Amino acid sequence: MKYPIGIQDFESIINGGYTYVDKTALIYRLVTEGKIYFLSRPRRFGKSLLVSTLDAYFKGKKELFKGLAIDELETEWAEYPVFHLDFNGEDFTDVGTLEKKLEKFLSSYEQVYGKSPDSQTLGSRFGDLLKTAHLKCGRRSVVLIDEYNKPLLDVLDTGIFTTIDGENRLLENHHRNILKGFYSVFKGADEHLQFVLLTGVTKFSQVSVFSGFNQPDDISLSRNYEALCGITEEELLYYFKEPIIEMAEVYHCTEEVMKERLKSQYDGYHFGYRMTDIYNPFSILNAFSKMQIGDYWFHSGTPTYLIHLMTHTNENLNDLTGKYYDPSQFIDYKADVEKPLPMIYQSGYLTIKGCDMDMGTFLLDFPNNEVKKGFVTLVANNYLQSEKDTGSWARDIVGALKTGKLEQFRKLLTSFLADIPYSMRRKETERERERYFHYTFYLLMRMVGVYTVYTEKQQSEGRVDCIVETPDYIYIFESKLDGTANEALQQIEDKGYARSYEADGRKLFKVGIVFSSETGTVSEFKVVEQSS
């Protein structure tokens, strides 16, 4: 099989004989049931391929769709004037790049349809183009804008200034004003538009670039289009049965075990109430191509703007994950309110893991092991500023837990904490010190992504600090700041944290840990094995 890794052009995929997961039935529904859409999906999730497929469809390239679902649905195959604007591949931190990009886009189409001498602004030129193309071609225009918000994301919270008419302005605000004027053309061009799709990683709030024109139909959480991008489990088993079998042979496991490994590593995205399982396409294709399970999507881009935003707002991951939210809290990114949750969700580092239909709320958490391990490690490196190699340390911790070597675990934890700069744990109040040690332990245990790890797990009589489940062992951790290990162990006993594991055949350890605010590391560590 040929895997289209890094290929986002529909025509190249079809003509090149690459594997194409057929989304054209959904595309046909999209173009026949609506007109102006917005779709948010994480990076490398197939947005550009979707736009390219729509480009080929509206240009009437029927031959490319032979044998696909849409081949039996579409009968007209009309050709429309298509305006395709792709913001990928540009660095918009360079002053003037956005203006040059839009100028080049408009000039290229003005050479085809002509330029009105009365058009002066970027927006008015675009509006005249849509009208002229409609009149010349006899069909209304199609507008496809890929990564519409990249000019904003690139400069978000960077503090870069530019000079406009002798006045210093934030480049972020300058870009927002340019895009508002450019996109506002849709409001007055409705009669000349056949179809519009804007894609992006995040949806900025209505006070931003979407003000000034008719609001598009946001299908990011639409039950009808959950599977428009990405690969469903049904599609995975249909299109990739052979590579799954081949990978099972490479890893010396059964086909069912390999399916589970792929699912835990790359599945877990949900984009609506139906909770349709969606696999990350970039990662799964790379895994099949290389016949190796790896962290392909996470390592393809570092979300530095998210880390900066979290640091700036002093938000903690354990305050954000595993909780139910109203959609208004994570759907729109509001540029005037610095909250990291919408950015983290829309960038793909959190996803929907459950929904309460009665309350209309969604449970957000990490989608899979790849994202959880990578993002938590990145946050931990930034927050703790330890000189240790966190990746190597996490692997050693996994090994200790796998074999039940809790003394080795204690030494690893103690040495890691000892390497954290004093300035990181220097807190003014006891509450801030407790919060620091609690969050530090949370991050360190969250990096153990191979096993089932529960942090702050709610039980009937309380909230346990951490539970780790391996194939052979169960560890219940309770920590105290400047207390005693016996107090921590007594809490495990009093609250009945081990009660739900009484019928479990695995060996269970209760672990009491004491952190010292003076030394910044472990001062006491006591283990009690659960009697059978």
Summary of the structure (lengths in Angstrom):
residues: 532
radius of gyration: 26.4
end to end distance: 51.8
largest distance: 87.2
contacts: 1676
relative contact order: 0.08
helix: 44%
strand: 19%
